[in-house]
């Protein structure tokens, strides 16, 4: 996960997509 310089919303959205 890229939680270095990414907005929380985008991180959460991407996290859900990856966990699908």
PDB file of N, H, CA, C and O in Angstrom:
ATOM      1  N   UNK A   1       0.830  -1.202   0.000  1.00  0.00           N
ATOM      2  CA  UNK A   1       0.000   0.000   0.000  1.00  0.00           C
ATOM      3  C   UNK A   1       0.862   1.249   0.000  1.00  0.00           C
ATOM      4  O   UNK A   1       1.881   1.312   0.689  1.00  0.00           O
ATOM      5  N   UNK A   2       0.454   2.233  -0.769  1.00  0.00           N
ATOM      6  H   UNK A   2      -0.374   2.182  -1.328  1.00  0.00           H
ATOM      7  CA  UNK A   2       1.242   3.472  -0.827  1.00  0.00           C
ATOM      8  C   UNK A   2       0.635   4.506   0.116  1.00  0.00           C
ATOM      9  O   UNK A   2      -0.163   5.346  -0.300  1.00  0.00           O
ATOM     10  N   UNK A   3       1.019   4.436   1.386  1.00  0.00           N
ATOM     11  H   UNK A   3       1.667   3.753   1.724  1.00  0.00           H
ATOM     12  CA  UNK A   3       0.479   5.389   2.361  1.00  0.00           C
ATOM     13  C   UNK A   3       1.541   6.419   2.707  1.00  0.00           C
ATOM     14  O   UNK A   3       1.623   6.887   3.842  1.00  0.00           O
ATOM     15  N   UNK A   4       2.357   6.770   1.707  1.00  0.00           N
ATOM     16  H   UNK A   4       2.290   6.390   0.785  1.00  0.00           H
ATOM     17  CA  UNK A   4       3.436   7.732   1.959  1.00  0.00           C
ATOM     18  C   UNK A   4       2.949   9.151   1.725  1.00  0.00           C
ATOM     19  O   UNK A   4       3.092  10.009   2.595  1.00  0.00           O
ATOM     20  N   UNK A   5       2.377   9.402   0.563  1.00  0.00           N
ATOM     21  H   UNK A   5       2.261   8.705  -0.144  1.00  0.00           H
ATOM     22  CA  UNK A   5       1.886  10.756   0.260  1.00  0.00           C
ATOM     23  C   UNK A   5       0.600  10.651  -0.548  1.00  0.00           C
ATOM     24  O   UNK A   5       0.480  11.221  -1.632  1.00  0.00           O
ATOM     25  N   UNK A   6      -0.366   9.906   0.004  1.00  0.00           N
ATOM     26  H   UNK A   6      -0.269   9.443   0.885  1.00  0.00           H
ATOM     27  CA  UNK A   6      -1.626   9.718  -0.708  1.00  0.00           C
ATOM     28  C   UNK A   6      -2.791  10.047   0.228  1.00  0.00           C
ATOM     29  O   UNK A   6      -2.743   9.702   1.409  1.00  0.00           O
ATOM     30  N   UNK A   7      -3.821  10.700  -0.272  1.00  0.00           N
ATOM     31  H   UNK A   7      -3.860  10.981  -1.231  1.00  0.00           H
ATOM     32  CA  UNK A   7      -4.986  11.070   0.539  1.00  0.00           C
ATOM     33  C   UNK A   7      -5.632   9.828   1.163  1.00  0.00           C
ATOM     34  O   UNK A   7      -5.659   8.770   0.534  1.00  0.00           O
ATOM     35  N   UNK A   8      -6.151   9.943   2.389  1.00  0.00           N
ATOM     36  H   UNK A   8      -6.129  10.802   2.900  1.00  0.00           H
ATOM     37  CA  UNK A   8      -6.803   8.818   3.076  1.00  0.00           C
ATOM     38  C   UNK A   8      -7.925   8.216   2.240  1.00  0.00           C
ATOM     39  O   UNK A   8      -8.057   6.995   2.153  1.00  0.00           O
ATOM     40  N   UNK A   9      -8.733   9.078   1.625  1.00  0.00           N
ATOM     41  H   UNK A   9      -8.626  10.070   1.695  1.00  0.00           H
ATOM     42  CA  UNK A   9      -9.862   8.591   0.822  1.00  0.00           C
ATOM     43  C   UNK A   9      -9.356   7.698  -0.304  1.00  0.00           C
ATOM     44  O   UNK A   9      -9.889   6.612  -0.528  1.00  0.00           O
ATOM     45  N   UNK A  10      -8.327   8.158  -1.013  1.00  0.00           N
ATOM     46  H   UNK A  10      -7.894   9.041  -0.831  1.00  0.00           H
ATOM     47  CA  UNK A  10      -7.792   7.373  -2.129  1.00  0.00           C
ATOM     48  C   UNK A  10      -7.212   6.061  -1.617  1.00  0.00           C
ATOM     49  O   UNK A  10      -7.396   5.009  -2.230  1.00  0.00           O
ATOM     50  N   UNK A  11      -6.508   6.132  -0.485  1.00  0.00           N
ATOM     51  H   UNK A  11      -6.358   6.986   0.012  1.00  0.00           H
ATOM     52  CA  UNK A  11      -5.913   4.925   0.092  1.00  0.00           C
ATOM     53  C   UNK A  11      -7.001   3.921   0.434  1.00  0.00           C
ATOM     54  O   UNK A  11      -6.884   2.735   0.125  1.00  0.00           O
ATOM     55  N   UNK A  12      -8.065   4.404   1.077  1.00  0.00           N
ATOM     56  H   UNK A  12      -8.160   5.368   1.329  1.00  0.00           H
ATOM     57  CA  UNK A  12      -9.145   3.503   1.465  1.00  0.00           C
ATOM     58  C   UNK A  12      -9.807   2.909   0.230  1.00  0.00           C
ATOM     59  O   UNK A  12     -10.097   1.714   0.189  1.00  0.00           O
ATOM     60  N   UNK A  13     -10.045   3.746  -0.777  1.00  0.00           N
ATOM     61  H   UNK A  13      -9.810   4.717  -0.744  1.00  0.00           H
ATOM     62  CA  UNK A  13     -10.682   3.270  -2.004  1.00  0.00           C
ATOM     63  C   UNK A  13      -9.825   2.202  -2.665  1.00  0.00           C
ATOM     64  O   UNK A  13     -10.326   1.147  -3.053  1.00  0.00           O
ATOM     65  N   UNK A  14      -8.536   2.476  -2.792  1.00  0.00           N
ATOM     66  H   UNK A  14      -8.129   3.333  -2.476  1.00  0.00           H
ATOM     67  CA  UNK A  14      -7.637   1.526  -3.437  1.00  0.00           C
ATOM     68  C   UNK A  14      -7.540   0.249  -2.601  1.00  0.00           C
ATOM     69  O   UNK A  14      -7.495  -0.852  -3.150  1.00  0.00           O
ATOM     70  N   UNK A  15      -7.509   0.398  -1.276  1.00  0.00           N
ATOM     71  H   UNK A  15      -7.545   1.292  -0.831  1.00  0.00           H
ATOM     72  CA  UNK A  15      -7.409  -0.751  -0.390  1.00  0.00           C
ATOM     73  C   UNK A  15      -8.597  -1.676  -0.611  1.00  0.00           C
ATOM     74  O   UNK A  15      -8.427  -2.892  -0.703  1.00  0.00           O
ATOM     75  N   UNK A  16      -9.787  -1.115  -0.697  1.00  0.00           N
ATOM     76  H   UNK A  16      -9.924  -0.128  -0.623  1.00  0.00           H
ATOM     77  CA  UNK A  16     -10.983  -1.922  -0.920  1.00  0.00           C
ATOM     78  C   UNK A  16     -10.915  -2.610  -2.277  1.00  0.00           C
ATOM     79  O   UNK A  16     -11.294  -3.774  -2.409  1.00  0.00           O
ATOM     80  N   UNK A  17     -10.430  -1.886  -3.286  1.00  0.00           N
ATOM     81  H   UNK A  17     -10.123  -0.940  -3.179  1.00  0.00           H
ATOM     82  CA  UNK A  17     -10.334  -2.464  -4.629  1.00  0.00           C
ATOM     83  C   UNK A  17      -9.358  -3.627  -4.636  1.00  0.00           C
ATOM     84  O   UNK A  17      -9.603  -4.644  -5.286  1.00  0.00           O
ATOM     85  N   UNK A  18      -8.248  -3.482  -3.912  1.00  0.00           N
ATOM     86  H   UNK A  18      -8.049  -2.656  -3.384  1.00  0.00           H
ATOM     87  CA  UNK A  18      -7.249  -4.548  -3.883  1.00  0.00           C
ATOM     88  C   UNK A  18      -7.763  -5.744  -3.093  1.00  0.00           C
ATOM     89  O   UNK A  18      -7.424  -6.888  -3.394  1.00  0.00           O
ATOM     90  N   UNK A  19      -8.576  -5.476  -2.091  1.00  0.00           N
ATOM     91  H   UNK A  19      -8.852  -4.547  -1.847  1.00  0.00           H
ATOM     92  CA  UNK A  19      -9.092  -6.572  -1.259  1.00  0.00           C
ATOM     93  C   UNK A  19     -10.265  -7.276  -1.906  1.00  0.00           C
ATOM     94  O   UNK A  19     -10.723  -8.304  -1.407  1.00  0.00           O
ATOM     95  N   UNK A  20     -10.759  -6.735  -3.016  1.00  0.00           N
ATOM     96  H   UNK A  20     -10.386  -5.901  -3.421  1.00  0.00           H
ATOM     97  CA  UNK A  20     -11.917  -7.344  -3.674  1.00  0.00           C
ATOM     98  C   UNK A  20     -11.587  -8.757  -4.110  1.00  0.00           C
ATOM     99  O   UNK A  20     -12.435  -9.440  -4.684  1.00  0.00           O
TER     100      UNK A  20
END
